[in-house]
Amino acid sequence: MADSATSILPLELENVRWRAAAQAPFRLDGVSLRIEGGLRTVLLGPNGAGKTLTLRIAHGLLDPTEGSVRWLGSDGAHAGRQQAMVFQRPVLLRRSVAANISYGLSLRGISGEERRERLAHSLEGAGLSELATRSARTLSVGQQQRVALARAWALEPQVLFLDEPTASLDPGATQTVETTIQSIAAGGTKIVMTTHDLGQARRLADDVIFLQAGRVTEHTPAEEFFEEPRSAEARAFLKGDLFW
């Protein structure tokens, strides 16, 4: 990990709006938030609230239709190489587990002993050492998600975006992935993730960003959010009320 003097954080989204076409309605409508280092940040909200869109825009996969996204740290100009993202459905190469991870390192120009050390560390951390020579695409969905996490982990990003990383997993696989996420965070990587699982949010979140209908209605410490949410939308969501 880079030291704090070269941090890319905080990340600021200011009045971000996004729509797919000129005449389409805005799916994000005035999102403003500031993401600081250190905490595990979880984006919560009902389906269609804009969680994944917000993540993709923050990561740089999509440009906002209006508004701005800025990395405000001293190394913000090089933010693209200091962050990574893991998707709900991992995209893996037709190669071994180890080769999938090593390929990502090679794209960053990391070779020799450093590459071997990072590969071994991420394999062990994700519980994949015994599967290193297996074809990644023949693994279970949960194992594939851990390969994707290990591949991102090996890059030693300052910020790791995770989009519903356990959405399709059974409880056992979910627990293993959550343990891997906690290990990555313990190493100093900032975690920003979406989830629909309130239990998972309670286990992993240090602070919560709640979205509803393309707007941020609340950004508070997790304990405060779950005990006494400020917004009516968040209170309804926690009660399990339906949204239209």
Protein Blocks (a to p, Z undefined) as FASTA:
>chain_A
ZZfklccbdcddehiacdfbfkbccfbghiacdddehiacddeddehilpmmmmmmmnop
accfbdcdddfbfklmmmmmmcccddfbdcdddddfklmmmmmmmmnopahjllmmmmmm
mmmmnopmmmmmpcfklpcfklmmmmmmmmmmmnopabdcdehkllmpcfklmmmmmmmm
mmmmmnopacddddfbfklmmmmpmbdcddeehiafbdcdfklmmmmcfbfklmmmmnop
acZZ
